[in-house]
Amino acid sequence: MVKTDLFYSSTHSTALHHLPSTFVRVGPVTCLPGLVRDLGCDPEPLFASLGVDYTRFADPDYEMPFILSSRLVSRCTAATGCDHLGLLLGERASISSLGIVGFMLQCAPTVGVALQALVRFLDLHDRGGIATMDIDAGVVQLGYDIILPEASAQEQIYDLAMTYLWKVMRGLCGEQWLPITVMLMRRTPPNIEPYHSAFSSRERFNQGHNAMVFRAHWLDQPIAGSDPLLYRYLEKQALEAQTRQLTTIVDDLRLLLHRSFASGHCSATVVARQLGMHERTLNRYLSTAKTTFRRELDSVRYEMARELLASSAMQISQIADALDYAETSSFCRAYRRWSGVSPNDWRSAYLQSREHNRKPDLDFKQHSRQIRDALSAHDPSES
């Protein structure tokens, strides 16, 4: 499997810059107040209930905390009763909604270069999620992953992201573009017609991740109206913007680990190389930060396990395999150590609590602290 790591070379060893505060531009959801109104609700009191001024959504560059924005989407979904609100948001967004990243997509010379820019610079728009692109046997998987498991309305956010990626591919390739399939991690919704309409009936639910799957030959297609000179100028501006953002080696490592699970390359050696350093150098940095590669790997595994348990109907054995465990029993032991309960019990508690419209009594931050203590005594043989 070939991973798009062109931007992890030693020349750009700090390419994963992102703000520790996980903010997101409102660009793709500037239509949210109008959409809520179209669905029969008054957006002003709805937004105000979370301390948000809905008039700020007139500015696509307005930034708000990712978690707050996810709660807002959750509240709007509940108020409108529209279970496919994310699809509608994505359909109303434009490629330019991502700001400088959206402009780079449209003036890139080829589709492949455009998508590499999306993966490379999405953090200038969104610091609560990452874009991924993997190529294997002539097939591309272009996806989006939320890296904050405590975020609300994840199904809606993923619906928005996948609808946006559909719009990007149609915009760059033309109306003749169609994917092989659209992978959705969400459970099968009661009403699948909006998804048939949005994705030309090519969607598949209960998948291990969210991705557009299409033939790799589309990457070589020139983009109509491209402007290579403007692209290089915007690329320079984007790189300068990234260097102005704060970053730490642990932030970079965790972001890479989230991406690496999709391609199956999660070893310390491979990840260190992607960061532009030797494994021993990475370990020294992590020691200075009072952590280890194993501790961060298992912490990310726990975050991703929670997301898969909550958002999909995947079997426990499938989740264990997706998280690179040799045996399901090893994953179950690790999950019980992290959370205090088995994966099945956690999922049951989550589903029951969701039916009562509240979060499960399993506080993520509290468990994160417990995880870091527990992982210090981690037995590598269990992985």
BAZASE-782373 format. One record per residue (C-alpha): residue number from 0; x, y, z. Coordinates in Angstrom, 3 decimals. Layout:
N
<num:NUM	px:X	py:Y	pz:Z>
...
This chain:
383
<num:0	px:0.000	py:0.000	pz:0.000>
<num:1	px:1.343	py:3.432	pz:-0.960>
<num:2	px:0.659	py:6.260	pz:1.450>
<num:3	px:0.829	py:9.909	pz:0.392>
<num:4	px:3.825	py:10.836	pz:2.524>
<num:5	px:5.433	py:13.319	pz:0.125>
<num:6	px:5.039	py:15.980	pz:2.799>
<num:7	px:6.777	py:13.939	pz:5.515>
<num:8	px:10.219	py:14.219	pz:3.909>
<num:9	px:13.161	py:15.569	pz:5.892>
<num:10	px:12.733	py:18.835	pz:4.001>
<num:11	px:9.362	py:19.323	pz:5.688>
<num:12	px:9.829	py:17.354	pz:8.911>
<num:13	px:7.527	py:19.814	pz:10.710>
<num:14	px:4.702	py:19.597	pz:8.194>
<num:15	px:2.165	py:18.394	pz:10.741>
<num:16	px:1.811	py:21.790	pz:12.425>
<num:17	px:-1.577	py:22.351	pz:14.044>
<num:18	px:-2.891	py:24.360	pz:16.950>
<num:19	px:-3.155	py:22.526	pz:20.278>
<num:20	px:-6.547	py:24.248	pz:20.618>
<num:21	px:-8.744	py:22.290	pz:18.239>
<num:22	px:-10.658	py:24.989	pz:16.396>
<num:23	px:-12.454	py:24.743	pz:13.071>
<num:24	px:-13.451	py:27.369	pz:10.511>
<num:25	px:-17.187	py:27.560	pz:9.930>
<num:26	px:-16.705	py:27.792	pz:6.150>
<num:27	px:-18.583	py:24.608	pz:5.100>
<num:28	px:-21.403	py:25.225	pz:7.609>
<num:29	px:-22.065	py:28.917	pz:7.007>
<num:30	px:-25.434	py:27.723	pz:5.694>
<num:31	px:-26.345	py:26.085	pz:9.036>
<num:32	px:-28.561	py:28.963	pz:10.326>
<num:33	px:-30.441	py:29.112	pz:7.021>
<num:34	px:-30.791	py:25.329	pz:6.856>
<num:35	px:-32.172	py:25.203	pz:10.389>
<num:36	px:-34.662	py:27.911	pz:9.446>
<num:37	px:-35.665	py:26.013	pz:6.293>
<num:38	px:-36.329	py:22.966	pz:8.467>
<num:39	px:-38.782	py:24.939	pz:10.604>
<num:40	px:-36.680	py:26.115	pz:13.563>
<num:41	px:-35.514	py:29.547	pz:14.684>
<num:42	px:-31.688	py:29.434	pz:14.700>
<num:43	px:-31.180	py:32.419	pz:17.026>
<num:44	px:-32.339	py:30.847	pz:20.342>
<num:45	px:-30.995	py:27.462	pz:19.280>
<num:46	px:-27.476	py:28.823	pz:18.763>
<num:47	px:-27.743	py:31.107	pz:21.804>
<num:48	px:-28.444	py:28.094	pz:24.041>
<num:49	px:-24.776	py:27.184	pz:23.515>
<num:50	px:-23.520	py:30.757	pz:23.714>
<num:51	px:-23.073	py:31.045	pz:19.934>
<num:52	px:-24.042	py:34.148	pz:17.952>
<num:53	px:-25.567	py:32.773	pz:14.770>
<num:54	px:-24.788	py:35.979	pz:12.858>
<num:55	px:-21.067	py:35.101	pz:13.080>
<num:56	px:-21.736	py:32.315	pz:10.571>
<num:57	px:-21.913	py:34.945	pz:7.856>
<num:58	px:-18.086	py:35.008	pz:8.019>
<num:59	px:-16.603	py:31.743	pz:6.633>
<num:60	px:-13.293	py:32.482	pz:8.387>
<num:61	px:-14.917	py:32.634	pz:11.821>
<num:62	px:-13.344	py:29.966	pz:14.040>
<num:63	px:-14.925	py:28.125	pz:16.937>
<num:64	px:-13.850	py:25.166	pz:19.085>
<num:65	px:-14.400	py:21.876	pz:17.269>
<num:66	px:-16.170	py:20.362	pz:20.290>
<num:67	px:-18.530	py:23.333	pz:20.545>
<num:68	px:-19.296	py:23.153	pz:16.837>
<num:69	px:-20.051	py:19.437	pz:17.174>
<num:70	px:-22.457	py:20.142	pz:20.037>
<num:71	px:-24.144	py:22.794	pz:17.934>
<num:72	px:-24.642	py:20.343	pz:15.071>
<num:73	px:-25.997	py:17.809	pz:17.563>
<num:74	px:-28.465	py:20.319	pz:18.972>
<num:75	px:-29.598	py:21.399	pz:15.505>
<num:76	px:-30.106	py:17.768	pz:14.493>
<num:77	px:-32.256	py:17.100	pz:17.547>
<num:78	px:-34.250	py:20.338	pz:17.180>
<num:79	px:-35.028	py:19.826	pz:13.489>
<num:80	px:-35.514	py:16.067	pz:13.713>
<num:81	px:-33.459	py:15.759	pz:10.520>
<num:82	px:-31.256	py:12.667	pz:10.810>
<num:83	px:-29.407	py:13.507	pz:7.603>
<num:84	px:-28.576	py:17.110	pz:8.486>
<num:85	px:-24.900	py:16.462	pz:7.685>
<num:86	px:-25.755	py:15.429	pz:4.136>
<num:87	px:-27.735	py:18.635	pz:3.601>
<num:88	px:-24.868	py:20.735	pz:4.953>
<num:89	px:-22.411	py:19.040	pz:2.618>
<num:90	px:-24.672	py:19.534	pz:-0.368>
<num:91	px:-24.888	py:23.286	pz:0.337>
<num:92	px:-21.116	py:23.716	pz:0.818>
<num:93	px:-18.799	py:24.697	pz:-2.013>
<num:94	px:-15.222	py:23.585	pz:-2.717>
<num:95	px:-14.080	py:27.087	pz:-1.730>
<num:96	px:-15.610	py:26.606	pz:1.733>
<num:97	px:-12.238	py:25.386	pz:3.033>
<num:98	px:-10.624	py:28.773	pz:2.410>
<num:99	px:-7.058	py:28.663	pz:1.116>
<num:100	px:-7.208	py:24.858	pz:0.967>
<num:101	px:-10.318	py:24.971	pz:-1.215>
<num:102	px:-8.688	py:27.503	pz:-3.542>
<num:103	px:-5.606	py:25.259	pz:-3.842>
<num:104	px:-7.804	py:22.326	pz:-4.854>
<num:105	px:-9.241	py:24.279	pz:-7.771>
<num:106	px:-5.999	py:25.680	pz:-9.189>
<num:107	px:-3.831	py:22.541	pz:-8.773>
<num:108	px:-2.529	py:21.036	pz:-12.024>
<num:109	px:-3.954	py:17.540	pz:-11.451>
<num:110	px:-6.472	py:15.802	pz:-9.210>
<num:111	px:-3.660	py:13.950	pz:-7.437>
<num:112	px:-1.816	py:17.142	pz:-6.552>
<num:113	px:-5.077	py:18.695	pz:-5.354>
<num:114	px:-5.885	py:15.794	pz:-3.030>
<num:115	px:-2.336	py:15.764	pz:-1.646>
<num:116	px:-2.848	py:19.437	pz:-0.789>
<num:117	px:-6.123	py:18.589	pz:0.958>
<num:118	px:-4.412	py:15.979	pz:3.134>
<num:119	px:-1.390	py:18.169	pz:3.738>
<num:120	px:-3.102	py:21.441	pz:4.622>
<num:121	px:-6.535	py:20.562	pz:6.038>
<num:122	px:-5.251	py:21.570	pz:9.497>
<num:123	px:-5.404	py:25.206	pz:8.339>
<num:124	px:-9.183	py:24.784	pz:8.280>
<num:125	px:-9.921	py:21.963	pz:10.731>
<num:126	px:-7.850	py:20.921	pz:13.758>
<num:127	px:-10.396	py:18.394	pz:15.023>
<num:128	px:-10.107	py:15.982	pz:12.116>
<num:129	px:-7.683	py:14.764	pz:9.467>
<num:130	px:-7.916	py:13.898	pz:5.800>
<num:131	px:-6.304	py:10.657	pz:4.642>
<num:132	px:-5.426	py:9.214	pz:1.258>
<num:133	px:-4.126	py:5.703	pz:0.620>
<num:134	px:-3.371	py:4.018	pz:-2.705>
<num:135	px:-3.272	py:0.236	pz:-3.053>
<num:136	px:-3.419	py:-1.916	pz:-6.193>
<num:137	px:-4.685	py:0.956	pz:-8.323>
<num:138	px:-7.447	py:1.931	pz:-5.893>
<num:139	px:-7.586	py:5.148	pz:-3.832>
<num:140	px:-9.256	py:5.558	pz:-0.454>
<num:141	px:-9.833	py:9.237	pz:0.321>
<num:142	px:-11.164	py:9.656	pz:3.839>
<num:143	px:-11.738	py:11.822	pz:6.874>
<num:144	px:-11.250	py:10.918	pz:10.548>
<num:145	px:-12.289	py:12.829	pz:13.666>
<num:146	px:-9.418	py:12.787	pz:16.173>
<num:147	px:-11.513	py:13.944	pz:19.138>
<num:148	px:-13.569	py:10.969	pz:20.364>
<num:149	px:-15.496	py:13.204	pz:22.771>
<num:150	px:-16.968	py:15.147	pz:19.848>
<num:151	px:-20.759	py:15.067	pz:19.502>
<num:152	px:-22.767	py:14.419	pz:16.315>
<num:153	px:-19.994	py:12.367	pz:14.746>
<num:154	px:-22.352	py:10.683	pz:12.306>
<num:155	px:-23.509	py:14.090	pz:11.043>
<num:156	px:-19.942	py:15.415	pz:10.797>
<num:157	px:-18.867	py:12.363	pz:8.822>
<num:158	px:-21.898	py:12.705	pz:6.556>
<num:159	px:-20.913	py:16.323	pz:5.941>
<num:160	px:-17.288	py:15.386	pz:5.247>
<num:161	px:-18.135	py:12.588	pz:2.819>
<num:162	px:-20.690	py:14.683	pz:0.960>
<num:163	px:-18.068	py:17.429	pz:0.672>
<num:164	px:-15.478	py:14.954	pz:-0.677>
<num:165	px:-18.052	py:13.777	pz:-3.217>
<num:166	px:-18.527	py:17.379	pz:-4.306>
<num:167	px:-14.743	py:17.889	pz:-4.505>
<num:168	px:-14.259	py:14.863	pz:-6.751>
<num:169	px:-17.158	py:15.825	pz:-9.027>
<num:170	px:-15.876	py:19.390	pz:-9.177>
<num:171	px:-12.334	py:18.359	pz:-10.091>
<num:172	px:-13.103	py:15.385	pz:-12.356>
<num:173	px:-16.461	py:16.318	pz:-13.839>
<num:174	px:-19.907	py:14.792	pz:-13.587>
<num:175	px:-18.644	py:11.559	pz:-15.153>
<num:176	px:-16.713	py:10.693	pz:-11.966>
<num:177	px:-18.202	py:7.935	pz:-9.849>
<num:178	px:-16.577	py:6.070	pz:-6.958>
<num:179	px:-16.384	py:2.315	pz:-6.608>
<num:180	px:-18.045	py:2.717	pz:-3.234>
<num:181	px:-18.566	py:5.228	pz:-0.424>
<num:182	px:-17.574	py:3.722	pz:2.920>
<num:183	px:-19.518	py:5.038	pz:5.917>
<num:184	px:-18.769	py:4.081	pz:9.489>
<num:185	px:-22.260	py:5.020	pz:10.709>
<num:186	px:-24.939	py:2.461	pz:11.386>
<num:187	px:-27.535	py:1.943	pz:8.669>
<num:188	px:-30.061	py:4.781	pz:9.146>
<num:189	px:-33.814	py:4.117	pz:9.229>
<num:190	px:-34.227	py:6.159	pz:6.033>
<num:191	px:-31.523	py:5.394	pz:3.471>
<num:192	px:-33.087	py:7.319	pz:0.575>
<num:193	px:-31.167	py:10.570	pz:1.269>
<num:194	px:-27.934	py:8.545	pz:1.130>
<num:195	px:-28.929	py:6.820	pz:-2.111>
<num:196	px:-29.577	py:10.268	pz:-3.561>
<num:197	px:-26.371	py:11.845	pz:-2.242>
<num:198	px:-24.048	py:8.978	pz:-3.216>
<num:199	px:-25.810	py:7.453	pz:-6.252>
<num:200	px:-26.617	py:4.317	pz:-4.196>
<num:201	px:-22.906	py:3.503	pz:-3.809>
<num:202	px:-22.773	py:3.912	pz:-0.042>
<num:203	px:-21.945	py:1.069	pz:2.371>
<num:204	px:-22.692	py:1.399	pz:6.081>
<num:205	px:-20.989	py:-0.107	pz:9.160>
<num:206	px:-17.514	py:0.185	pz:7.646>
<num:207	px:-14.236	py:0.452	pz:9.562>
<num:208	px:-13.673	py:4.024	pz:8.412>
<num:209	px:-15.150	py:6.737	pz:6.193>
<num:210	px:-13.729	py:6.960	pz:2.691>
<num:211	px:-14.406	py:7.549	pz:-0.983>
<num:212	px:-13.022	py:4.552	pz:-2.903>
<num:213	px:-12.171	py:5.126	pz:-6.568>
<num:214	px:-9.765	py:4.122	pz:-9.333>
<num:215	px:-6.284	py:5.656	pz:-9.127>
<num:216	px:-6.275	py:6.748	pz:-12.779>
<num:217	px:-8.420	py:9.735	pz:-11.730>
<num:218	px:-5.402	py:11.153	pz:-9.876>
<num:219	px:-3.645	py:11.873	pz:-13.172>
<num:220	px:-6.515	py:13.862	pz:-14.647>
<num:221	px:-5.734	py:17.538	pz:-15.339>
<num:222	px:-8.049	py:20.039	pz:-13.682>
<num:223	px:-9.957	py:22.372	pz:-15.964>
<num:224	px:-9.036	py:25.978	pz:-15.223>
<num:225	px:-5.933	py:25.068	pz:-13.206>
<num:226	px:-3.344	py:27.753	pz:-12.527>
<num:227	px:0.044	py:26.260	pz:-11.526>
<num:228	px:1.549	py:29.658	pz:-10.709>
<num:229	px:-1.314	py:30.546	pz:-8.398>
<num:230	px:-1.114	py:27.064	pz:-6.854>
<num:231	px:2.574	py:27.536	pz:-6.008>
<num:232	px:1.835	py:30.940	pz:-4.502>
<num:233	px:-0.981	py:29.533	pz:-2.351>
<num:234	px:1.207	py:26.577	pz:-1.356>
<num:235	px:3.857	py:28.986	pz:-0.102>
<num:236	px:1.239	py:30.914	pz:1.862>
<num:237	px:-0.108	py:27.686	pz:3.355>
<num:238	px:3.346	py:26.526	pz:4.437>
<num:239	px:4.006	py:29.892	pz:6.082>
<num:240	px:0.661	py:29.669	pz:7.877>
<num:241	px:1.566	py:26.212	pz:9.179>
<num:242	px:4.912	py:27.381	pz:10.500>
<num:243	px:3.115	py:30.069	pz:12.504>
<num:244	px:1.066	py:27.433	pz:14.279>
<num:245	px:2.198	py:25.798	pz:17.494>
<num:246	px:3.089	py:22.133	pz:17.594>
<num:247	px:4.751	py:19.514	pz:19.780>
<num:248	px:6.283	py:16.180	pz:18.909>
<num:249	px:3.504	py:14.401	pz:20.799>
<num:250	px:0.826	py:16.272	pz:18.824>
<num:251	px:2.550	py:15.272	pz:15.582>
<num:252	px:2.950	py:11.663	pz:16.687>
<num:253	px:-0.695	py:11.267	pz:17.677>
<num:254	px:-1.893	py:12.811	pz:14.422>
<num:255	px:0.337	py:10.438	pz:12.453>
<num:256	px:-0.861	py:7.431	pz:14.435>
<num:257	px:-4.470	py:8.257	pz:13.575>
<num:258	px:-3.508	py:8.367	pz:9.904>
<num:259	px:-1.286	py:5.290	pz:10.071>
<num:260	px:-3.981	py:2.871	pz:11.223>
<num:261	px:-5.702	py:3.332	pz:7.859>
<num:262	px:-2.585	py:2.104	pz:6.028>
<num:263	px:-1.417	py:-0.458	pz:8.576>
<num:264	px:1.963	py:1.216	pz:9.184>
<num:265	px:2.003	py:1.875	pz:12.938>
<num:266	px:5.491	py:0.767	pz:13.933>
<num:267	px:7.793	py:3.209	pz:15.704>
<num:268	px:10.345	py:2.868	pz:12.909>
<num:269	px:7.878	py:3.795	pz:10.150>
<num:270	px:6.283	py:6.656	pz:12.093>
<num:271	px:9.701	py:8.086	pz:13.059>
<num:272	px:10.736	py:8.049	pz:9.408>
<num:273	px:7.533	py:9.888	pz:8.468>
<num:274	px:8.464	py:12.529	pz:11.056>
<num:275	px:11.872	py:12.870	pz:9.386>
<num:276	px:13.944	py:11.381	pz:12.227>
<num:277	px:15.464	py:8.151	pz:13.506>
<num:278	px:13.491	py:5.992	pz:15.930>
<num:279	px:16.048	py:6.661	pz:18.694>
<num:280	px:15.617	py:10.416	pz:18.189>
<num:281	px:11.838	py:10.094	pz:18.425>
<num:282	px:12.174	py:8.099	pz:21.645>
<num:283	px:14.438	py:10.791	pz:23.148>
<num:284	px:11.884	py:13.493	pz:22.319>
<num:285	px:9.088	py:11.429	pz:23.844>
<num:286	px:11.142	py:10.747	pz:26.951>
<num:287	px:11.635	py:14.487	pz:27.377>
<num:288	px:7.846	py:14.861	pz:27.104>
<num:289	px:7.491	py:12.155	pz:29.805>
<num:290	px:5.755	py:9.675	pz:27.548>
<num:291	px:6.595	py:6.757	pz:25.239>
<num:292	px:5.623	py:5.563	pz:21.778>
<num:293	px:3.755	py:2.596	pz:23.279>
<num:294	px:1.783	py:4.830	pz:25.632>
<num:295	px:0.694	py:7.183	pz:22.848>
<num:296	px:-0.074	py:4.277	pz:20.509>
<num:297	px:-2.357	py:2.637	pz:23.038>
<num:298	px:-3.999	py:5.942	pz:23.935>
<num:299	px:-4.842	py:6.514	pz:20.250>
<num:300	px:-6.023	py:2.912	pz:20.001>
<num:301	px:-8.421	py:3.550	pz:22.883>
<num:302	px:-9.758	py:6.711	pz:21.244>
<num:303	px:-10.332	py:4.883	pz:17.962>
<num:304	px:-11.840	py:1.850	pz:19.693>
<num:305	px:-14.390	py:4.070	pz:21.440>
<num:306	px:-15.300	py:5.686	pz:18.145>
<num:307	px:-15.747	py:2.339	pz:16.358>
<num:308	px:-17.780	py:0.894	pz:19.225>
<num:309	px:-20.021	py:3.950	pz:19.333>
<num:310	px:-20.417	py:4.742	pz:15.647>
<num:311	px:-20.464	py:1.368	pz:13.904>
<num:312	px:-21.937	py:-2.102	pz:14.213>
<num:313	px:-18.570	py:-3.780	pz:13.592>
<num:314	px:-17.935	py:-6.998	pz:15.494>
<num:315	px:-15.373	py:-6.876	pz:18.306>
<num:316	px:-13.047	py:-9.123	pz:16.302>
<num:317	px:-13.207	py:-6.700	pz:13.359>
<num:318	px:-12.369	py:-3.737	pz:15.591>
<num:319	px:-9.445	py:-5.656	pz:17.083>
<num:320	px:-8.160	py:-6.359	pz:13.574>
<num:321	px:-8.619	py:-2.720	pz:12.497>
<num:322	px:-6.532	py:-1.615	pz:15.485>
<num:323	px:-3.748	py:-4.060	pz:14.566>
<num:324	px:-4.238	py:-6.560	pz:17.396>
<num:325	px:-3.079	py:-10.090	pz:16.633>
<num:326	px:-5.870	py:-11.584	pz:18.748>
<num:327	px:-9.300	py:-10.368	pz:19.820>
<num:328	px:-8.570	py:-11.463	pz:23.387>
<num:329	px:-5.579	py:-9.090	pz:23.544>
<num:330	px:-7.780	py:-6.188	pz:22.480>
<num:331	px:-10.456	py:-7.121	pz:25.034>
<num:332	px:-7.890	py:-7.263	pz:27.846>
<num:333	px:-6.438	py:-3.915	pz:26.818>
<num:334	px:-9.865	py:-2.279	pz:26.584>
<num:335	px:-10.857	py:-3.546	pz:30.014>
<num:336	px:-7.603	py:-2.162	pz:31.423>
<num:337	px:-8.250	py:1.227	pz:29.840>
<num:338	px:-11.946	py:1.634	pz:30.578>
<num:339	px:-12.672	py:-0.784	pz:33.405>
<num:340	px:-15.280	py:-2.639	pz:31.307>
<num:341	px:-15.287	py:-4.984	pz:28.319>
<num:342	px:-15.824	py:-3.585	pz:24.782>
<num:343	px:-19.277	py:-5.195	pz:24.610>
<num:344	px:-20.310	py:-3.721	pz:27.977>
<num:345	px:-19.074	py:-0.247	pz:26.953>
<num:346	px:-21.017	py:-0.431	pz:23.690>
<num:347	px:-24.186	py:-1.571	pz:25.479>
<num:348	px:-23.892	py:1.290	pz:27.991>
<num:349	px:-23.339	py:3.784	pz:25.187>
<num:350	px:-26.329	py:2.625	pz:23.145>
<num:351	px:-28.592	py:2.608	pz:26.197>
<num:352	px:-27.499	py:6.099	pz:27.204>
<num:353	px:-27.986	py:7.395	pz:23.657>
<num:354	px:-31.564	py:6.200	pz:23.762>
<num:355	px:-32.018	py:8.415	pz:26.821>
<num:356	px:-30.375	py:11.348	pz:24.984>
<num:357	px:-27.356	py:11.598	pz:27.243>
<num:358	px:-23.721	py:10.596	pz:27.064>
<num:359	px:-22.556	py:7.401	pz:28.774>
<num:360	px:-21.181	py:7.691	pz:32.265>
<num:361	px:-17.681	py:7.112	pz:30.956>
<num:362	px:-15.886	py:10.456	pz:31.030>
<num:363	px:-13.197	py:10.550	pz:28.362>
<num:364	px:-10.829	py:12.959	pz:30.082>
<num:365	px:-10.986	py:11.017	pz:33.328>
<num:366	px:-10.268	py:7.796	pz:31.488>
<num:367	px:-7.457	py:9.416	pz:29.507>
<num:368	px:-5.691	py:10.190	pz:32.770>
<num:369	px:-6.260	py:6.645	pz:33.950>
<num:370	px:-4.980	py:5.291	pz:30.643>
<num:371	px:-1.715	py:7.174	pz:30.843>
<num:372	px:-1.108	py:5.791	pz:34.335>
<num:373	px:-2.059	py:2.274	pz:33.297>
<num:374	px:0.004	py:2.335	pz:30.111>
<num:375	px:3.184	py:3.055	pz:32.053>
<num:376	px:2.977	py:-0.572	pz:33.180>
<num:377	px:1.855	py:-1.834	pz:29.735>
<num:378	px:2.993	py:-5.307	pz:28.702>
<num:379	px:4.123	py:-5.107	pz:25.035>
<num:380	px:3.324	py:-8.791	pz:24.580>
<num:381	px:-0.391	py:-7.928	pz:24.611>
<num:382	px:-0.194	py:-5.927	pz:21.417>
